[in-house]
Each structure stands twice: as C-alpha cells, then as structure tokens.
C-alpha cells in the first residue's frame, strides 16, 4: 500500500506551531543560558548544547516564516 505522508521542517519553530513568531522568541528568552535537556532540546537550534544567543538570532532571522 502506498500513500503520501505530509512532513514539514521549520527552523526556529521551537514550540511546534508551524510559524516562527513571538512565542518562540519568548520561550528561548526564558531558557537562554540553560544547558539542553529533554524539556528544552527544541530551543537549541544550532545544536551547541546550550540555549544561547545564536539560537535567539535564528528566531529573529526566521520570524514570520511558516509552513502549512
């Protein structure tokens, strides 16, 4: 059996709502400076092991981007 499976990936959409917006930025600001854990792993956009300035910058760069 064959079928289509929809799949989307959106850089900097840390809360998974399919748009990079203010709540993503607020989440990163709340976790900034924290090491990555099971609870905040999506916040580490650049995979450095810590939620830091480059992660926040990625949200600013991608703000307004969305996927259907």
C-alpha positions, 0 to 999 in steps of 0.5 A: 500500500502506498500513500503520501505522508505530509512532513514539514521542517521549520527552523526556529519553530521551537514550540511546534506551531508551524510559524516562527513568531513571538512565542518562540522568541519568548520561550528561548528568552526564558531558557537562554543560558540553560544547558539542553535537556529533554524539556528544552532540546527544541530551543537549541537550534544550532545544536551547541548544547546550550540555549544561547544567543545564536539560537535567539538570532535564528528566531529573529532571522526566521520570524514570520516564516511558516509552513502549512 
